């Protein structure tokens, strides 16, 4: 599934190529995690926490939001780091990005958070 043009809403922002987020995901996911060994690309992340949106290749659901731990080690619990799958971009926008934006409120975009 190809990524559509997305107007990122705070608290989301586009991720720089070479951000290392996919490498961190691979480092954190243990052998029992549903994403162990799955190739992923990070198009966006939250500016206020360690949640990252990853796009996956078939046969997996196309999108997943992961809360990275940054503990410097592989997680041993099968559901760590926490993982929520989305079947489409439209579903992720409706159930994740838009509600998070509404919860984020009228926060001012911090120039230090820009990529």
Buried (B, 14 or more C-beta within 10 A) or exposed (E): EEEEEBEBBBBBBBBEEEBEBBEBBBBBBBEEBEBEEBEBBBBBBBBBEBBBBBBBEEEBBBBBBBBBBEEEEBBEEEEBBEBBBBEEBEBBBEEBBEEBBEEBEEEEEEEEEEE
